[in-house]
Amino acid sequence: MSANVTVVEHPLVQVKLTQMRSKETATPDFRRLLKEISHLLAYEVTRDLVLTEREVETPVERAMCPVLRDLEPCFISILRAGNGILDGMMDLLPSARVGHVGLYRDHETLEAIEYYYKVPTDMADREVIVVDPMLATGHTAVAAIDRLKKDGAKNIKFLCLLAAPEGIEEFQKGHPDVPVYTASVDQKLNEHGYIVPGLGDAGDRIYGTK
């Protein structure tokens, strides 16, 4: 595995992922599990945020306590499924800035086509964490980060639930400087560009649209 790919192997992440994979898991449970697993993934992807100290008055005495040194991160959700991860991450960092990139995959070419784009203007001054449950072909993630870099984003990470080896390869060709965090690198893509064994279409399972 590439040094720029981190697989979060915490037991709770893996158990929740197994539950999400099951086709018997209903939409409300899938959504809940995704939010829970997002808390744990957010913990890993923000592990290296830099701290400083400021004075705080506790009920007992004044003390120097850790706080974030820099501006809060910026979370970028790749619509629509990225919002399932975004919700959980916002629980942990409610003051983070949030942006959305709307991309859909052409079912013939598997290329990403943009239909919506709204991001904070100060991305260059923040750590940017791009979220999408699936890194399948890699085309959508590459296109999203192309766009973010064009608008000044510099310190970028990509967080997903599942990745395919083909998607990682494509992603690293386009953005070798962007680390990937995931709960699992699965076997492969099938002929339709879906991750195997995967968990199906994440957006459909989050929102009950299929």
Secondary structure, DSSP 4 states (H G I P E B T S, - for coil): --TTEEE---HHHHHHHHHHH-TT--HHHHHHHHHHHHHHHHHHHTTT--EEEEEEE-SS-EEEEEEESSPPPEEEEEETTHHHHHHHHHHH-TTSEEEEEEEEE-TTT--EEEEEEE--TTGGGS-EEEE-SEESSSHHHHHHHHHHHHTT--SEEEEEEEE-HHHHHHHHHH-TTS-EEEEEE-SEE-TTS-EES--S-HHHHHHT--
